[in-house]
Amino acid sequence: MSAYRIIEEAPLGAIIRFSDGTPRPPDRFKRKLSAWRTRNDRGRLVRKELPTDTPSGPRPGGFLLHIGDFGSNGIILIKFHRFFQATSALEFEIETLPPPGSIRILRPYGDSEELEYLAPDAAAADI
């Protein structure tokens, strides 16, 4: 599915897989495998931006995926996000929808909202 369809159909909190369609190189080719992983991975949908017209021209919109966290001893040092424009040539797929009963904790981000945390239930959302 295209990036436009992800913006239209996928709910915040869904796990989105992206791919360029090339086969995975063998593990012994470290550089090729690293480059392949930048175009073939998955992440949680945390923000969607609709196409808009700006004074400098139209913006196609896009979405932000949370790829992972890096840190140690339970302390997150870096949150790794990746933004995809709606015109991206990659193929996208909704891998997993948020579980039923989960609560989305959102925060404002410009004209849209960003997923801060996906709580498993209402009790966990009250933290």
MDTraj code that builds the backbone (N, CA, C; nanometers):
import mdtraj as md
import numpy as np

residues = "MET SER ALA TYR ARG ILE ILE GLU GLU ALA PRO LEU GLY ALA ILE ILE ARG PHE SER ASP GLY THR PRO ARG PRO PRO ASP ARG PHE LYS ARG LYS LEU SER ALA TRP ARG THR ARG ASN ASP ARG GLY ARG LEU VAL ARG LYS GLU LEU PRO THR ASP THR PRO SER GLY PRO ARG PRO GLY GLY PHE LEU LEU HIS ILE GLY ASP PHE GLY SER ASN GLY ILE ILE LEU ILE LYS PHE HIS ARG PHE PHE GLN ALA THR SER ALA LEU GLU PHE GLU ILE GLU THR LEU PRO PRO PRO GLY SER ILE ARG ILE LEU ARG PRO TYR GLY ASP SER GLU GLU LEU GLU TYR LEU ALA PRO ASP ALA ALA ALA ALA ASP ILE".split()
xyz = np.array([
    [0.0843, -0.1160, 0.0000],
    [0.0000, 0.0000, 0.0000],
    [0.0895, 0.1232, 0.0000],
    [0.0393, 0.2322, -0.0511],
    [0.1185, 0.3540, -0.0635],
    [0.1199, 0.4320, 0.0685],
    [0.2077, 0.5296, 0.0751],
    [0.2162, 0.6152, 0.1936],
    [0.0875, 0.6955, 0.2113],
    [0.0236, 0.7370, 0.0997],
    [-0.1034, 0.8091, 0.1097],
    [-0.2083, 0.7246, 0.1814],
    [-0.2132, 0.5967, 0.1516],
    [-0.3127, 0.5094, 0.2139],
    [-0.2834, 0.4885, 0.3619],
    [-0.1577, 0.4880, 0.4008],
    [-0.1235, 0.4781, 0.5428],
    [-0.1789, 0.6003, 0.6156],
    [-0.1606, 0.7191, 0.5574],
    [-0.2112, 0.8417, 0.6187],
    [-0.3628, 0.8359, 0.6315],
    [-0.4302, 0.7834, 0.5307],
    [-0.5758, 0.7789, 0.5313],
    [-0.6334, 0.6697, 0.6203],
    [-0.5715, 0.5531, 0.6249],
    [-0.6348, 0.4352, 0.6840],
    [-0.5767, 0.3871, 0.8159],
    [-0.4497, 0.4060, 0.8399],
    [-0.3868, 0.3468, 0.9588],
    [-0.4132, 0.4316, 1.0829],
    [-0.4529, 0.3694, 1.1936],
    [-0.4711, 0.4445, 1.3182],
    [-0.3371, 0.4663, 1.3889],
    [-0.3292, 0.5724, 1.4678],
    [-0.2092, 0.5930, 1.5489],
    [-0.1913, 0.4731, 1.6408],
    [-0.0689, 0.4283, 1.6551],
    [-0.0395, 0.3118, 1.7376],
    [-0.0215, 0.1842, 1.6579],
    [-0.0577, 0.1855, 1.5292],
    [-0.0421, 0.0663, 1.4455],
    [0.1058, 0.0435, 1.4142],
    [0.1430, -0.0820, 1.3975],
    [0.2784, -0.1163, 1.3542],
    [0.2767, -0.1198, 1.2013],
    [0.3654, -0.0397, 1.1407],
    [0.3728, -0.0265, 0.9959],
    [0.5050, -0.0851, 0.9486],
    [0.4986, -0.1715, 0.8485],
    [0.6185, -0.2289, 0.7872],
    [0.6426, -0.1541, 0.6563],
    [0.7687, -0.1196, 0.6294],
    [0.8035, -0.0566, 0.5022],
    [0.9130, -0.1364, 0.4328],
    [0.9104, -0.1321, 0.2984],
    [1.0027, -0.2133, 0.2211],
    [1.0249, -0.1524, 0.0833],
    [1.1445, -0.1753, 0.0301],
    [1.1717, -0.1332, -0.1071],
    [1.1600, -0.2510, -0.2046],
    [1.1286, -0.3685, -0.1531],
    [1.1061, -0.4856, -0.2370],
    [1.2300, -0.5656, -0.2713],
    [1.3466, -0.5236, -0.2278],
    [1.4683, -0.5984, -0.2584],
    [1.4872, -0.7107, -0.1574],
    [1.5500, -0.8205, -0.1989],
    [1.5733, -0.9304, -0.1042],
    [1.6796, -0.8923, -0.0008],
    [1.6680, -0.9546, 0.1161],
    [1.7619, -0.9292, 0.2262],
    [1.8972, -0.9902, 0.1916],
    [2.0056, -0.9115, 0.2022],
    [2.1387, -0.9674, 0.1759],
    [2.1825, -1.0599, 0.2897],
    [2.2765, -1.1476, 0.2630],
    [2.3271, -1.2365, 0.3688],
    [2.3921, -1.1572, 0.4820],
    [2.3928, -1.2164, 0.6015],
    [2.4473, -1.1505, 0.7205],
    [2.5954, -1.1160, 0.7082],
    [2.6684, -1.1883, 0.6270],
    [2.8126, -1.1630, 0.6171],
    [2.8439, -1.0299, 0.5465],
    [2.7475, -0.9745, 0.4722],
    [2.7659, -0.8457, 0.4056],
    [2.7120, -0.7349, 0.4958],
    [2.7918, -0.6932, 0.5930],
    [2.7479, -0.5995, 0.6978],
    [2.7003, -0.4653, 0.6412],
    [2.7752, -0.4071, 0.5489],
    [2.7373, -0.2759, 0.4946],
    [2.6107, -0.2851, 0.4103],
    [2.6033, -0.3870, 0.3258],
    [2.4830, -0.4037, 0.2434],
    [2.3607, -0.4299, 0.3301],
    [2.3777, -0.5082, 0.4352],
    [2.2672, -0.5383, 0.5256],
    [2.2229, -0.4131, 0.6003],
    [2.3169, -0.3314, 0.6440],
    [2.2834, -0.2065, 0.7125],
    [2.2070, -0.1123, 0.6193],
    [2.2514, -0.0997, 0.4949],
    [2.1820, -0.0146, 0.3980],
    [2.0434, -0.0700, 0.3671],
    [2.0312, -0.2010, 0.3590],
    [1.9017, -0.2634, 0.3320],
    [1.8040, -0.2362, 0.4459],
    [1.8530, -0.2401, 0.5697],
    [1.7662, -0.2173, 0.6862],
    [1.7139, -0.0748, 0.6930],
    [1.7830, 0.0221, 0.6330],
    [1.7311, 0.1589, 0.6327],
    [1.6092, 0.1712, 0.5414],
    [1.5929, 0.0778, 0.4480],
    [1.4789, 0.0814, 0.3560],
    [1.3788, -0.0304, 0.3803],
    [1.4051, -0.1167, 0.4763],
    [1.3197, -0.2317, 0.5050],
    [1.3156, -0.2543, 0.6556],
    [1.2107, -0.2068, 0.7193],
    [1.2009, -0.2182, 0.8647],
    [1.0552, -0.2019, 0.9047],
    [1.0312, -0.1757, 1.0311],
    [0.8955, -0.1520, 1.0809],
    [0.9029, -0.0553, 1.1971],
    [0.7879, 0.0071, 1.2274],
    [0.7812, 0.0998, 1.3390],
    [0.6369, 0.1295, 1.3757],
    [0.6189, 0.1920, 1.4907],
    [0.4852, 0.2282, 1.5382],
    [0.4489, 0.3664, 1.4846],
    [0.3293, 0.3782, 1.4285],
    [0.2810, 0.5046, 1.3744],
    [0.2502, 0.6000, 1.4895],
    [0.3237, 0.7117, 1.4961],
    [0.3052, 0.8049, 1.6066],
    [0.2509, 0.9410, 1.5636],
    [0.2598, 0.9754, 1.4351],
    [0.2058, 1.1040, 1.3897],
    [0.1722, 1.0968, 1.2419],
    [0.0624, 1.1622, 1.2051],
    [0.0232, 1.1742, 1.0646],
    [0.0053, 1.3220, 1.0333],
    [0.0541, 1.3643, 0.9178],
    [0.0393, 1.5016, 0.8723],
    [-0.0329, 1.5003, 0.7381],
    [-0.1440, 1.5693, 0.7313],
    [-0.2214, 1.5778, 0.6082],
    [-0.1551, 1.6738, 0.5103],
    [-0.1783, 1.6551, 0.3798],
    [-0.1244, 1.7508, 0.2821],
    [-0.1809, 1.8913, 0.3075],
    [-0.0955, 1.9917, 0.2958],
    [-0.1379, 2.1298, 0.3185],
    [-0.0755, 2.2206, 0.2136],
    [-0.1364, 2.3380, 0.1967],
    [-0.0792, 2.4418, 0.1125],
    [-0.0142, 2.5451, 0.2032],
    [0.1114, 2.5765, 0.1757],
    [0.1853, 2.6754, 0.2526],
    [0.2226, 2.7914, 0.1598],
    [0.2629, 2.9046, 0.2144],
    [0.3045, 3.0163, 0.1287],
    [0.4189, 2.9803, 0.0340],
    [0.5032, 2.8867, 0.0747],
    [0.6151, 2.8469, -0.0107],
    [0.5787, 2.7354, -0.1074],
    [0.4542, 2.6869, -0.1022],
    [0.4104, 2.5823, -0.1939],
    [0.3409, 2.4695, -0.1202],
    [0.2857, 2.3752, -0.1956],
    [0.2139, 2.2649, -0.1299],
    [0.3095, 2.1675, -0.0614],
    [0.2661, 2.1145, 0.0540],
    [0.3394, 2.0087, 0.1246],
    [0.2598, 1.8807, 0.1093],
    [0.3244, 1.7713, 0.0704],
    [0.2496, 1.6487, 0.0439],
    [0.1990, 1.5762, 0.1680],
    [0.2441, 1.6142, 0.2858],
    [0.2049, 1.5423, 0.4064],
    [0.2953, 1.4222, 0.4271],
    [0.2657, 1.3461, 0.5299],
    [0.3465, 1.2287, 0.5589],
    [0.3136, 1.1728, 0.6950],
    [0.3989, 1.0848, 0.7431],
    [0.3772, 1.0249, 0.8736],
    [0.5096, 0.9912, 0.9381],
    [0.5059, 0.9785, 1.0712],
    [0.6246, 0.9518, 1.1510],
    [0.6121, 0.8153, 1.2164],
    [0.7166, 0.7346, 1.2037],
    [0.7214, 0.6034, 1.2683],
    [0.8263, 0.6055, 1.3786],
    [0.7912, 0.5477, 1.4925],
    [0.8857, 0.5264, 1.6022],
    [0.9504, 0.3911, 1.5764],
    [1.0782, 0.3927, 1.5419],
    [1.1495, 0.2699, 1.5065],
    [1.2007, 0.1983, 1.6307],
    [1.2526, 0.2718, 1.7273],
    [1.3037, 0.2068, 1.8478],
    [1.3635, 0.3052, 1.9453],
    [1.3986, 0.2534, 2.0623],
    [1.4632, 0.3314, 2.1681],
    [1.6017, 0.2722, 2.1938],
    [1.6955, 0.3598, 2.2253],
    [1.8291, 0.3149, 2.2590],
    [1.8665, 0.3705, 2.3951],
    [1.9224, 0.2865, 2.4795],
    [1.9630, 0.3264, 2.6134],
    [2.0128, 0.2065, 2.6899],
    [2.0241, 0.2248, 2.8218],
    [2.0680, 0.1142, 2.9061],
    [2.0109, 0.1313, 3.0459],
    [1.9996, 0.0206, 3.1165],
    [1.9500, 0.0174, 3.2543],
    [1.8133, 0.0839, 3.2682],
    [1.7287, 0.0657, 3.1690],
    [1.5934, 0.1208, 3.1745],
    [1.5834, 0.2693, 3.1458],
    [1.6925, 0.3332, 3.1077],
    [1.6927, 0.4763, 3.0764],
    [1.7042, 0.4925, 2.9258],
    [1.6069, 0.5606, 2.8664],
    [1.6078, 0.5836, 2.7223],
    [1.6935, 0.7058, 2.6935],
    [1.7971, 0.6879, 2.6134],
    [1.8852, 0.7980, 2.5768],
    [1.8457, 0.8599, 2.4437],
    [1.8045, 0.7758, 2.3495],
    [1.7694, 0.8221, 2.2152],
    [1.6425, 0.7524, 2.1696],
    [1.5480, 0.8300, 2.1186],
    [1.4306, 0.7736, 2.0527],
    [1.4532, 0.7892, 1.9030],
    [1.4461, 0.6783, 1.8310],
    [1.4722, 0.6801, 1.6871],
    [1.3398, 0.6847, 1.6128],
    [1.3152, 0.7966, 1.5410],
    [1.1955, 0.8139, 1.4608],
    [1.2358, 0.8293, 1.3144],
    [1.1436, 0.7973, 1.2259],
    [1.1682, 0.8143, 1.0827],
    [1.0428, 0.8718, 1.0187],
    [1.0581, 0.9824, 0.9434],
    [0.9466, 1.0478, 0.8773],
    [0.9433, 1.0068, 0.7307],
    [0.8248, 0.9739, 0.6813],
    [0.8051, 0.9375, 0.5415],
    [0.7086, 1.0353, 0.4773],
    [0.7466, 1.0931, 0.3645],
    [0.6549, 1.1780, 0.2920],
    [0.5518, 1.0922, 0.2204],
    [0.4371, 1.1521, 0.1931],
    [0.3287, 1.0795, 0.1257],
    [0.3682, 1.0378, -0.0150],
    [0.4710, 1.0981, -0.0697],
    [0.5162, 1.0653, -0.2049],
    [0.6263, 0.9596, -0.2060],
    [0.6529, 0.8965, -0.0927],
    [0.7598, 0.7976, -0.0827],
    [0.7367, 0.6820, -0.1795],
    [0.8445, 0.6334, -0.2391],
    [0.8364, 0.5224, -0.3335],
    [0.8343, 0.3862, -0.2638],
    [0.8556, 0.3830, -0.1327],
    [0.8550, 0.2568, -0.0597],
    [0.7137, 0.1999, -0.0515],
    [0.7060, 0.0705, -0.0282],
    [0.5774, 0.0037, -0.0067],
    [0.5552, -0.0092, 0.1432],
    [0.4320, 0.0122, 0.1864],
    [0.3978, 0.0075, 0.3277],
    [0.2881, -0.0943, 0.3508],
    [0.2847, -0.1462, 0.4727],
    [0.1847, -0.2462, 0.5096],
    [0.1505, -0.2281, 0.6569],
    [0.0208, -0.2340, 0.6882],
    [-0.0204, -0.2313, 0.8283],
    [-0.0003, -0.3718, 0.8822],
    [0.0986, -0.3881, 0.9689],
    [0.1321, -0.5200, 1.0212],
    [0.0425, -0.5575, 1.1388],
    [0.0239, -0.4641, 1.2321],
    [-0.0547, -0.4899, 1.3516],
    [-0.1308, -0.3645, 1.3910],
    [-0.2586, -0.3807, 1.4217],
    [-0.3394, -0.2706, 1.4739],
    [-0.3227, -0.2635, 1.6253],
    [-0.3495, -0.1478, 1.6866],
    [-0.3419, -0.1410, 1.8331],
    [-0.4403, -0.2402, 1.8951],
    [-0.4038, -0.3044, 2.0049],
    [-0.4928, -0.4025, 2.0671],
    [-0.6251, -0.3387, 2.1108],
    [-0.7345, -0.4136, 2.1032],
    [-0.8622, -0.3598, 2.1518],
    [-0.8528, -0.3255, 2.3008],
    [-0.9074, -0.2120, 2.3376],
    [-0.9040, -0.1683, 2.4767],
    [-0.7830, -0.0852, 2.5127],
    [-0.6869, -0.0725, 2.4208],
    [-0.5694, 0.0082, 2.4519],
    [-0.6060, 0.1563, 2.4472],
    [-0.5333, 0.2357, 2.5221],
    [-0.5587, 0.3788, 2.5344],
    [-0.4408, 0.4544, 2.4743],
    [-0.4702, 0.5487, 2.3859],
    [-0.3658, 0.6307, 2.3249],
    [-0.3453, 0.7569, 2.4081],
    [-0.2222, 0.7813, 2.4488],
    [-0.1856, 0.9042, 2.5182],
    [-0.1245, 0.9951, 2.4110],
    [-0.1923, 1.1069, 2.3818],
    [-0.1505, 1.1959, 2.2749],
    [-0.1007, 1.3278, 2.3314],
    [-0.0137, 1.3934, 2.2560],
    [0.0290, 1.5288, 2.2904],
    [0.0185, 1.6137, 2.1654],
    [-0.0101, 1.7428, 2.1805],
    [-0.0224, 1.8286, 2.0627],
    [0.1125, 1.8452, 1.9927],
    [0.1067, 1.8481, 1.8615],
    [0.2261, 1.8717, 1.7806],
    [0.1837, 1.9573, 1.6617],
    [0.2034, 2.0864, 1.6700],
    [0.1600, 2.1768, 1.5644],
    [0.0096, 2.1697, 1.5472],
    [-0.0348, 2.1416, 1.4252],
    [-0.1775, 2.1297, 1.3970],
    [-0.2290, 1.9874, 1.4160],
    [-0.1423, 1.8957, 1.4495],
    [-0.1839, 1.7561, 1.4657],
    [-0.1509, 1.7077, 1.6070],
    [-0.1623, 1.5790, 1.6263],
    [-0.1292, 1.5181, 1.7546],
    [-0.0271, 1.4073, 1.7330],
    [0.0526, 1.3828, 1.8364],
    [0.1545, 1.2789, 1.8295],
    [0.1303, 1.1787, 1.9413],
    [0.1455, 1.0523, 1.9096],
    [0.1281, 0.9463, 2.0082],
    [0.2478, 0.9468, 2.1028],
    [0.2209, 0.9711, 2.2283],
    [0.3253, 0.9711, 2.3305],
    [0.3455, 0.8296, 2.3852],
    [0.2330, 0.7598, 2.4092],
    [0.2381, 0.6291, 2.4726],
    [0.1115, 0.5532, 2.4381],
    [0.1215, 0.4249, 2.4172],
    [0.0065, 0.3386, 2.3930],
    [-0.0089, 0.2500, 2.5164],
    [-0.1050, 0.2862, 2.6022],
    [-0.1258, 0.2127, 2.7269],
    [-0.2116, 0.0897, 2.7003],
    [-0.1839, -0.0228, 2.7664],
    [-0.2612, -0.1434, 2.7430],
    [-0.4058, -0.1352, 2.7953],
    [-0.4291, -0.0511, 2.8981],
    [-0.5643, -0.0363, 2.9525],
    [-0.5767, 0.0991, 3.0236],
    [-0.6948, 0.1296, 3.0726],
    [-0.7205, 0.2603, 3.1361],
    [-0.6394, 0.2777, 3.2648],
    [-0.6166, 0.1699, 3.3391],
    [-0.5399, 0.1801, 3.4637],
    [-0.3959, 0.2218, 3.4348],
    [-0.3365, 0.1674, 3.3310],
    [-0.1995, 0.2029, 3.2954],
    [-0.1913, 0.3428, 3.2367],
    [-0.3008, 0.3931, 3.1808],
    [-0.3022, 0.5271, 3.1215],
    [-0.3073, 0.6364, 3.2258],
    [-0.3445, 0.6070, 3.3494],
    [-0.3556, 0.7074, 3.4555],
    [-0.2230, 0.7417, 3.5200],
    [-0.1161, 0.6877, 3.4750],
    [0.0155, 0.7102, 3.5358],
    [0.0550, 0.8542, 3.5291],
])
top = md.Topology()
chain = top.add_chain()
for i, resn in enumerate(residues, 1):
    res = top.add_residue(resn, chain, resSeq=i)
    for name in ("N", "CA", "C"):
        top.add_atom(name, md.element.get_by_symbol(name[0]), res)
traj = md.Trajectory(xyz[None], top)
